[in-house]
């Protein structure tokens, strides 16, 4: 019981009100940070960075995407800043949430995270700096 109250208090403290709508205002949570990789190689200008806020609570089911941001590289290099917004009512303090990222060029996956970056609940904060690893292509 105490953990549920503490979790609800934590979420309400993290809530940032959005602009009011006709029916009142809905609270939004924001998760932000950066996406980078360790390799000292230039990112292809045609690359796209995809960052997602996921509900990773269920082990036997695919993660549910709660928010997503896509960033075109357009010649810029890492780190890339991101900000994901989600309706606070969609966050359950009993569940687990994580941020995931990938960098691709067309259909080719270039980088992906191999570590889970927990956020929002169960000790996770509202920011995560993601370090991606290079994907090696299988020989044909």
N, C-alpha and C positions, 0 to 999 in steps of 0.2 A: 504494500500500500504506500509506504513512504517513498519507495523508488518511483512509483507512478506519479506521485505529487511532485517529487523533485524533478523528474523528467519533464512534466508539464510546465513547471516553473522555468526550467532551462529553455524550453522551446519558446515560451512567451517572452523571455528576456532576449532571445535571438530574433524575434519577429520584428520586421520592419514594415510599417504600414505602407500599403500601396496608395495610389491616388484614389480618392473616393469615387465610387460609382453611384448610379442612381439609387441603388438599394442599400447604400451604406458603404462601409469600407471592408475589404478583405485583407487579412494579414498575410504578408509574404515573408518567406525565409529566403536568404541569399547565401549561396555558397560560392566562394571565389578563390582564386589562386593563380598558379602559372603552370604551363606545360613546357617541358624541356626534355632534352636527351643529352647523354654524356659524350657521344661521338663528336669529334671535331670535323664535321662535314657540313657543307652548305645544304640547306633544304631546297629542294626543287621549287621554283616559283609557282608551279602548277599544283603544289601539294595543298591538301585541305586537312585542317585539324578539327576533330569531332570530340567534344567533351559531353559526357552524360552524367546525370544524377540518377542513380539506380536504387531501387528497393531490392536488396539482396537477402531478404529475410528467409525465403523458402529455399531449402537445399535441393528439393526435388522438382523445382520449376524454374523456368527462365527468369532472369531479372526483369523487373518492370521499370521502364524508362519514365521518370517523372519530369525531367527537364533536359534540354539538349541545346548546345550552341555549336555552330559550325563557323570556322574561321578560315578564310582563304589566305594562303601564305603571301601571294602577290609579291614575291621577292624579299619579304621580311624574314628574319631569322629568329630562332628561339632565344629567350623564352617568350611565349605567348600568354597574355593575361586572359582569363575567362571569368564570367559571372553567370551563375545559373540561379533562376528564381523559381520558387515553387510555392503554391498555396499552403500555408501552415496547416490547414485542416487536413491535408493529405499525409502529414507526417504523424506517425504513431510512435510514441516513446518506447514502446515494447519491441518495435521492429528495428532492423539494421539497414543503414543506407551507406552507399559508397559512390565515389566519383571515379569515372573511368575515362580514358582518352585513347585516341588512335590518330595516327597521321597516315594519310594515304595519298596516292597519285592515281587518279582514275580508279580502276579496280585493283590496283596493286597496293597492298598493305606494307607500309614502310616501318612504322614504329607503333608499339602498343605497350600499355602498362602490364607488368607481370607481378605487381604488388597491389594488394587491396588498400585503398585510401578511404578509411571510414570517416563519416561525417555525421553531424546533427544529433545522433542519439548514442547512448551507451558510451559516453566519454568522448565522442567525436565532436570536433568544433565546427566552425562555419568556414574554414579555409583548408585548402590542401594544395601543396605544390607537388605536381606529378612529374616523376622522372620516368620517361619511356625507354624501352629497350628496342634495339634494331631487330627487325624480322629478317632472317636469312631465307632466301628463296631456295626451294628444293631444286636440285639439278634435274634437268629434263632428259 
